[in-house]
Amino acid sequence: MADTRLEFGLCDSELVLIGELLTPDSSRLWAAEEHAPGSLPRSLDLDFVREYLTFVGWNRRPPAPELPVWVEGRRLLAGENPYARVLSGDLRHNKKYATYLPVFYELSAVSQAAGLREFPRWVGFWRVVFLLCLLGTAALIFARLARGGLLGLAMLGASLWLFNRWGLAGSRYASLDFVPVFLLVLSLWLFPRRRLPALLLFGLSLGFKPIGLLLVPLYLVWVWREPGGQAARRVALAALAIGAIPIAASLPFIVWNAPGFFRSILFSVTRNPEPFLGAFAAGDVLGLVGVPAKIPMAVLLLLTYALAWQGKIGRHAAVLLVMVIFVDFNSVLFAQYMIWLVPFVPLAVGEWAESQRTAPAPAGPHPSPAGPLDAPPDAPIDKAPPGTTTDEARTAEVS
């Protein structure tokens, strides 16, 4: 027992001990065999719940948020539809509805059915998975940048990802976001060379957490911009590939309760604002509520998509811009959203540095912003003939 809290009161002018004694709610309990000076041992009390609620931005006013993914998995095991609860609400006030696509709800139910029914055991298992995704993302950042000859930036980028405050907090509180971020970075890595696996991985990322839905137009723009005919057909097939896993996972819930499912997914668009540390988004400051409050964010997203359409920005720069716009202009902001920004800062810098290094002479045509970070290791992009963009040289080399 690291410490505890005792409460006293006066009864008929006599000081008496009141309340609970030595419980996990009033004490901090640590695993003795794991304790060492300066370390933070595994918590055996309710402290991790309090820290988690702080991490997700609870304002300490009722209703308190539930431990969402674990709870939704438990509901599934009990035969309840996690998306049905939204039908009793007004699509404005947050009652911790199931707003994710169901991939992780289903995995939560499966892991609980396999024996991880208590929250500490369940979160202990998934924390290992999340940490593996954290390390995998660091490895991808390092490998992509080092392959482009940017070893210093590679070490800096991996360190930024591993040791930034949001990543450290997410590691401590077992943030789900590490999984979809890893899948997204891996998808971008594979996109120029292994198109179908890249699109499927992006779809799987959406199945875990739908923040990446804002990136779907970028993926379709990149497919459209590829040289060759039948652009509309390529875009249609790409959209099918992206949607394959989320749709397959969602179909049982759509059949089960279609209104509940679609209203739950749309709740993130219509809900009232929830600022982080009192910082309201532009739409909220203008007095807009619900869908209209998203107008400033939508305008900036459209500008970003237009820049990508014109080939003015590279892939990682486009993703970074979309994530910055989401974090700074969405009506709802939680601390874990910051995790989505960090990996794309060094990747976008590396992309720009590589495009500058391989750019033709100033008198020549403007180069494509997508640098050799997105090209196969043996693609001689810097030897492209005059008048050929980097994207065209890369496509020809891959072909």
C-alpha positions as CSV (number, residue, x, y, z in Angstrom):
1,M,0.0,0.0,0.0
2,A,1.7,3.2,-1.2
3,D,-0.7,5.5,0.6
4,T,-4.3,5.8,1.7
5,R,-6.9,8.3,2.7
6,L,-8.6,8.5,6.1
7,E,-11.7,10.7,6.6
8,F,-12.8,12.1,10.0
9,G,-15.8,14.0,11.2
10,L,-17.3,15.4,14.3
11,C,-20.2,13.7,16.0
12,D,-21.5,15.3,19.1
13,S,-18.2,17.2,19.3
14,E,-16.3,14.0,19.2
15,L,-13.8,13.3,16.5
16,V,-14.6,10.0,14.8
17,L,-13.3,8.0,11.9
18,I,-15.8,7.8,9.0
19,G,-16.0,6.5,5.5
20,E,-14.2,3.6,3.9
21,L,-10.9,2.2,5.1
22,L,-8.0,0.8,3.0
23,T,-10.1,0.1,-0.1
24,P,-8.9,0.3,-3.7
25,D,-10.9,3.5,-4.0
26,S,-9.2,5.3,-1.1
27,S,-5.7,3.8,-1.4
28,R,-3.0,3.3,-3.9
29,L,-2.0,-0.3,-4.1
30,W,1.1,-1.4,-6.1
31,A,2.6,-4.8,-6.9
32,A,5.4,-5.0,-4.3
33,E,7.7,-7.2,-6.5
34,E,7.6,-4.6,-9.2
35,H,8.4,-1.6,-7.0
36,A,11.7,0.2,-7.4
37,P,12.8,3.8,-6.5
38,G,11.8,6.1,-9.3
39,S,9.6,3.6,-11.1
40,L,5.8,3.6,-11.5
41,P,4.6,0.0,-10.7
42,R,1.5,-1.7,-12.0
43,S,-1.5,-0.2,-10.3
44,L,-3.8,-2.7,-8.4
45,D,-6.3,0.0,-7.4
46,L,-8.7,2.4,-9.2
47,D,-6.0,4.9,-10.0
48,F,-5.8,3.8,-13.6
49,V,-9.5,4.5,-14.0
50,R,-9.1,8.1,-12.7
51,E,-6.1,8.7,-14.9
52,Y,-7.9,7.3,-17.9
53,L,-10.9,9.6,-17.4
54,T,-8.5,12.5,-17.2
55,F,-6.8,11.4,-20.4
56,V,-10.0,11.2,-22.3
57,G,-10.9,14.7,-21.2
58,W,-13.8,14.1,-18.8
59,N,-14.9,17.4,-17.3
60,R,-15.8,15.8,-13.9
61,R,-19.5,16.5,-14.4
62,P,-22.0,13.7,-14.7
63,P,-22.5,11.5,-16.5
64,A,-19.0,10.0,-16.1
65,P,-17.8,8.2,-19.3
66,E,-17.7,4.5,-19.3
67,L,-14.6,2.5,-20.4
68,P,-16.1,2.4,-23.9
69,V,-14.5,-0.4,-25.9
70,W,-14.5,-2.9,-23.1
71,V,-18.1,-2.0,-22.2
72,E,-19.3,-2.4,-25.8
73,G,-17.6,-5.8,-26.0
74,R,-19.4,-6.8,-22.8
75,R,-22.7,-5.7,-24.3
76,L,-22.1,-7.8,-27.4
77,L,-21.5,-10.9,-25.3
78,A,-24.7,-10.2,-23.5
79,G,-26.6,-10.1,-26.8
80,E,-27.1,-6.3,-26.8
81,N,-26.6,-4.1,-29.8
82,P,-24.1,-1.4,-28.8
83,Y,-25.4,1.0,-31.5
84,A,-29.1,0.9,-30.3
85,R,-28.6,3.2,-27.3
86,V,-28.3,6.3,-29.5
87,L,-31.9,6.0,-30.5
88,S,-33.0,7.2,-27.1
89,G,-30.9,10.4,-27.4
90,D,-31.1,13.7,-29.3
91,L,-27.8,13.4,-31.3
92,R,-26.6,16.4,-29.4
93,H,-25.7,15.4,-25.9
94,N,-22.9,12.8,-25.4
95,K,-23.8,9.7,-23.4
96,K,-20.8,7.8,-24.6
97,Y,-22.5,6.1,-27.5
98,A,-20.7,3.5,-29.7
99,T,-19.4,5.8,-32.4
100,Y,-16.6,3.7,-33.8
101,L,-17.0,1.2,-36.6
102,P,-17.4,-2.2,-35.0
103,V,-14.0,-4.0,-35.7
104,F,-12.6,-3.4,-32.3
105,Y,-15.9,-3.9,-30.5
106,E,-16.0,-7.3,-32.1
107,L,-12.4,-8.0,-31.1
108,S,-13.2,-6.8,-27.6
109,A,-16.0,-9.3,-27.3
110,V,-13.8,-12.1,-28.7
111,S,-11.0,-11.4,-26.2
112,Q,-13.5,-11.3,-23.3
113,A,-15.1,-14.5,-24.5
114,A,-11.6,-16.0,-24.5
115,G,-11.3,-15.3,-20.7
116,L,-10.3,-11.6,-20.4
117,R,-13.6,-10.6,-18.8
118,E,-12.2,-8.4,-16.0
119,F,-11.1,-5.0,-17.1
120,P,-7.5,-5.2,-15.6
121,R,-6.8,-8.4,-17.4
122,W,-8.4,-7.2,-20.6
123,V,-6.6,-3.9,-20.7
124,G,-3.3,-5.7,-19.8
125,F,-3.6,-7.9,-22.9
126,W,-4.5,-5.0,-25.2
127,R,-1.9,-2.7,-23.8
128,V,0.7,-5.2,-25.2
129,V,-0.9,-5.0,-28.6
130,F,-1.0,-1.3,-28.5
131,L,2.6,-1.0,-27.5
132,L,3.7,-3.3,-30.3
133,C,1.8,-1.0,-32.7
134,L,3.6,2.0,-31.1
135,L,7.0,0.3,-31.7
136,G,6.0,-0.8,-35.2
137,T,5.1,2.8,-36.2
138,A,8.5,4.0,-34.9
139,A,10.2,1.3,-37.0
140,L,8.3,2.4,-40.1
141,I,9.2,6.1,-39.6
142,F,12.8,5.2,-39.1
143,A,13.0,2.9,-42.1
144,R,11.2,5.2,-44.5
145,L,13.5,8.2,-43.7
146,A,16.7,6.2,-43.5
147,R,16.0,4.6,-46.9
148,G,16.0,8.1,-48.3
149,G,19.4,8.9,-46.9
150,L,18.0,11.0,-44.0
151,L,19.5,9.0,-41.1
152,G,19.5,12.0,-38.7
153,L,15.9,12.8,-39.5
154,A,15.1,9.1,-39.2
155,M,16.4,9.0,-35.6
156,L,14.7,12.3,-34.8
157,G,11.4,11.2,-36.2
158,A,11.4,7.8,-34.4
159,S,12.3,9.6,-31.1
160,L,9.6,12.2,-31.6
161,W,7.0,9.4,-32.0
162,L,8.2,7.3,-29.1
163,F,8.8,10.0,-26.5
164,N,6.4,12.8,-27.2
165,R,4.0,13.5,-24.3
166,W,0.9,12.3,-26.1
167,G,2.5,9.0,-27.0
168,L,3.8,8.5,-23.5
169,A,0.3,9.3,-22.0
170,G,-1.3,7.0,-24.5
171,S,1.1,4.2,-23.6
172,R,0.3,4.5,-19.9
173,Y,-3.5,4.6,-20.5
174,A,-3.6,2.0,-23.2
175,S,-4.8,4.2,-26.1
176,L,-6.5,2.4,-28.9
177,D,-5.2,5.0,-31.4
178,F,-1.8,3.3,-31.7
179,V,-3.4,0.5,-33.8
180,P,-5.1,2.6,-36.5
181,V,-2.1,5.0,-36.7
182,F,0.2,2.0,-37.3
183,L,-2.1,0.6,-40.0
184,L,-2.3,4.1,-41.6
185,V,1.5,4.6,-41.7
186,L,2.0,1.0,-43.1
187,S,-0.7,1.7,-45.7
188,L,1.1,4.8,-46.9
189,W,4.4,2.9,-47.0
190,L,2.9,0.2,-49.2
191,F,0.7,2.5,-51.4
192,P,3.2,3.1,-54.3
193,R,4.2,-0.6,-54.6
194,R,1.4,-2.8,-53.2
195,R,-1.8,-1.0,-53.9
196,L,-4.4,-3.6,-52.9
197,P,-2.8,-4.4,-49.5
198,A,-2.3,-0.7,-48.8
199,L,-6.0,0.0,-49.4
200,L,-7.1,-2.9,-47.3
201,L,-4.9,-1.8,-44.5
202,F,-6.3,1.7,-44.7
203,G,-9.8,0.2,-44.5
204,L,-8.8,-1.8,-41.5
205,S,-7.5,1.3,-39.8
206,L,-11.0,2.9,-40.4
207,G,-12.6,-0.2,-38.8
208,F,-10.6,0.5,-35.6
209,K,-11.2,4.2,-35.4
210,P,-13.0,6.3,-38.1
211,I,-10.8,9.5,-37.8
212,G,-9.1,8.4,-41.0
213,L,-12.4,8.8,-42.9
214,L,-11.2,12.3,-43.7
215,L,-8.3,10.8,-45.6
216,V,-10.5,8.8,-48.0
217,P,-10.7,11.6,-50.6
218,L,-6.9,11.8,-50.6
219,Y,-6.5,8.1,-51.4
220,L,-9.0,8.4,-54.2
221,V,-7.3,11.5,-55.5
222,W,-3.9,9.7,-55.5
223,V,-5.4,6.8,-57.5
224,W,-7.1,9.2,-60.0
225,R,-3.8,11.1,-60.6
226,E,-1.9,8.0,-61.7
227,P,-1.0,7.9,-65.4
228,G,-3.0,5.8,-67.7
229,G,-6.7,5.5,-68.7
230,Q,-9.8,4.2,-66.9
231,A,-9.3,6.6,-64.0
232,A,-12.9,6.3,-62.9
233,R,-12.7,2.5,-62.8
234,R,-9.5,2.6,-60.8
235,V,-11.1,5.0,-58.3
236,A,-14.2,2.8,-58.0
237,L,-12.1,-0.3,-57.3
238,A,-10.0,1.6,-54.8
239,A,-13.2,2.7,-53.0
240,L,-14.4,-0.9,-52.9
241,A,-11.1,-2.0,-51.5
242,I,-11.0,0.6,-48.8
243,G,-14.6,-0.2,-47.8
244,A,-14.3,-4.0,-47.9
245,I,-13.3,-4.6,-44.3
246,P,-15.4,-1.8,-42.6
247,I,-18.5,-2.8,-44.6
248,A,-18.0,-6.5,-43.9
249,A,-17.6,-5.8,-40.1
250,S,-20.6,-3.5,-40.1
251,L,-23.1,-5.5,-42.1
252,P,-24.4,-7.6,-39.1
253,F,-25.1,-4.4,-37.2
254,I,-26.8,-2.7,-40.1
255,V,-29.1,-5.7,-40.5
256,W,-29.6,-5.8,-36.7
257,N,-30.5,-2.2,-36.3
258,A,-29.8,0.1,-39.3
259,P,-31.1,3.4,-37.7
260,G,-29.1,2.8,-34.6
261,F,-25.9,2.1,-36.5
262,F,-26.1,5.0,-38.9
263,R,-27.1,7.5,-36.2
264,S,-24.3,6.3,-33.9
265,I,-21.7,6.9,-36.7
266,L,-23.2,10.3,-37.5
267,F,-23.3,11.3,-33.9
268,S,-19.7,12.6,-34.1
269,V,-20.9,15.1,-36.7
270,T,-24.0,16.4,-34.9
271,R,-22.9,16.3,-31.2
272,N,-22.4,19.4,-29.1
273,P,-18.8,20.7,-28.8
274,E,-16.5,19.3,-26.2
275,P,-13.4,21.5,-26.0
276,F,-10.1,20.4,-24.5
277,L,-8.8,22.7,-21.8
278,G,-11.4,25.2,-22.7
279,A,-10.2,25.7,-26.3
280,F,-13.3,26.0,-28.6
281,A,-13.1,25.4,-32.3
282,A,-13.8,28.2,-34.8
283,G,-17.3,27.0,-35.6
284,D,-18.2,26.9,-31.9
285,V,-16.8,30.4,-31.4
286,L,-19.1,31.6,-34.2
287,G,-22.1,30.2,-32.4
288,L,-22.6,27.3,-34.8
289,V,-23.9,23.9,-33.5
290,G,-23.9,20.5,-34.9
291,V,-23.3,20.1,-38.7
292,P,-22.9,23.9,-39.3
293,A,-20.2,24.0,-36.7
294,K,-18.1,21.8,-39.0
295,I,-18.2,24.3,-42.0
296,P,-14.8,25.9,-41.3
297,M,-13.2,22.5,-41.0
298,A,-14.9,21.3,-44.2
299,V,-13.7,24.4,-46.2
300,L,-10.1,23.8,-45.1
301,L,-10.3,20.1,-45.9
302,L,-11.6,20.9,-49.4
303,L,-8.7,23.2,-50.0
304,T,-6.3,20.5,-48.9
305,Y,-8.0,18.0,-51.3
306,A,-7.7,20.5,-54.1
307,L,-3.9,20.9,-53.4
308,A,-3.5,17.2,-53.5
309,W,-5.6,17.0,-56.7
310,Q,-3.2,19.5,-58.3
311,G,-0.1,17.6,-57.1
312,K,1.0,20.6,-55.1
313,I,1.7,18.6,-51.9
314,G,3.0,15.2,-51.2
315,R,1.2,12.3,-49.6
316,H,2.5,12.7,-46.1
317,A,2.1,16.5,-46.2
318,A,-1.5,16.1,-47.3
319,V,-2.2,13.6,-44.4
320,L,-0.5,16.0,-41.9
321,L,-2.6,18.9,-43.1
322,V,-5.8,16.9,-42.8
323,M,-4.9,15.8,-39.3
324,V,-4.0,19.3,-38.2
325,I,-7.3,20.6,-39.6
326,F,-9.2,17.9,-37.7
327,V,-7.5,18.6,-34.4
328,D,-7.7,22.4,-34.6
329,F,-11.2,22.8,-36.1
330,N,-13.3,19.8,-35.0
331,S,-15.8,20.7,-32.3
332,V,-14.7,17.8,-30.1
333,L,-11.1,17.4,-29.0
334,F,-9.5,14.8,-26.8
335,A,-5.9,14.4,-25.8
336,Q,-5.5,11.2,-27.7
337,Y,-6.2,13.0,-31.0
338,M,-2.7,14.5,-30.8
339,I,-1.3,11.1,-31.4
340,W,-2.5,11.3,-35.0
341,L,-0.3,14.3,-35.7
342,V,3.1,13.2,-34.6
343,P,4.3,10.6,-37.1
344,F,3.4,12.7,-40.1
345,V,5.6,15.7,-39.1
346,P,9.0,14.0,-39.7
347,L,7.6,12.0,-42.7
348,A,6.3,15.2,-44.3
349,V,9.7,16.9,-43.7
350,G,11.5,14.0,-45.2
351,E,9.2,13.9,-48.2
352,W,9.9,17.6,-48.8
353,A,13.7,17.2,-48.3
354,E,13.8,14.3,-50.8
355,S,11.8,16.2,-53.4
356,Q,14.2,19.2,-53.1
357,R,17.2,16.9,-53.5
358,T,15.8,15.3,-56.7
359,A,14.3,18.4,-58.2
360,P,15.4,19.4,-61.7
361,A,17.1,22.7,-62.5
362,P,15.0,25.8,-61.9
363,A,14.5,26.3,-65.6
364,G,12.8,23.0,-66.0
365,P,9.3,22.0,-65.2
366,H,8.0,21.9,-61.7
367,P,8.6,18.6,-60.0
368,S,5.9,16.5,-58.3
369,P,6.0,17.0,-54.6
370,A,5.9,13.3,-53.9
371,G,9.6,12.3,-53.3
372,P,11.4,9.0,-53.4
373,L,10.2,8.1,-49.9
374,D,7.2,6.7,-51.7
375,A,9.2,5.0,-54.4
376,P,10.7,1.4,-54.5
377,P,14.2,1.2,-53.2
378,D,15.7,0.7,-56.7
379,A,13.7,3.4,-58.5
380,P,16.2,5.9,-60.0
381,I,13.9,8.8,-59.7
382,D,16.7,11.4,-59.9
383,K,17.5,10.1,-63.4
384,A,14.1,10.9,-64.9
385,P,14.2,12.4,-68.4
386,P,13.6,16.1,-68.7
387,G,9.9,17.0,-68.6
388,T,9.0,13.9,-66.6
389,T,7.5,14.3,-63.2
390,T,8.6,12.3,-60.2
391,D,5.2,10.5,-60.1
392,E,5.5,9.6,-63.8
393,A,9.1,8.3,-63.4
394,R,8.1,6.2,-60.4
395,T,5.1,4.7,-62.2
396,A,7.2,3.8,-65.3
397,E,9.9,2.3,-63.1
398,V,7.3,0.2,-61.2
399,S,5.7,-0.9,-64.4
